Amino acid sequence: MVKARASAAALVESGHVRVNGARERSPGHAIKINDVVTIALDRAVRVLKITAFAERRGDAAAARVLYEELSARGAGRDAESE
């Protein structure tokens, strides 16, 4: 998705993120387990279902176990595309 928290916040503020189908404009909006997050990126739309939270921030590999990819395009993604 994106590599920095500032980039993620910019996506939210610019209206490219939906939580359970509703456009979100506040980067601080809390999400819950089982929420569906839709992210419109430059060349793709990713749909993710939140399955868990981490106690601490981690790398991309650690983050991948915290969500389920619902969009067909992202289902077979590999580590170098993150």
Secondary structure, DSSP 8 states (H G I E B T S, - for coil): --SSHHHHHHHHHTT-EEETTEE---TT----TT-EEEEE-SS-EEEEEE----SS---HHHHHTTEEE-STTTTT--GGG-
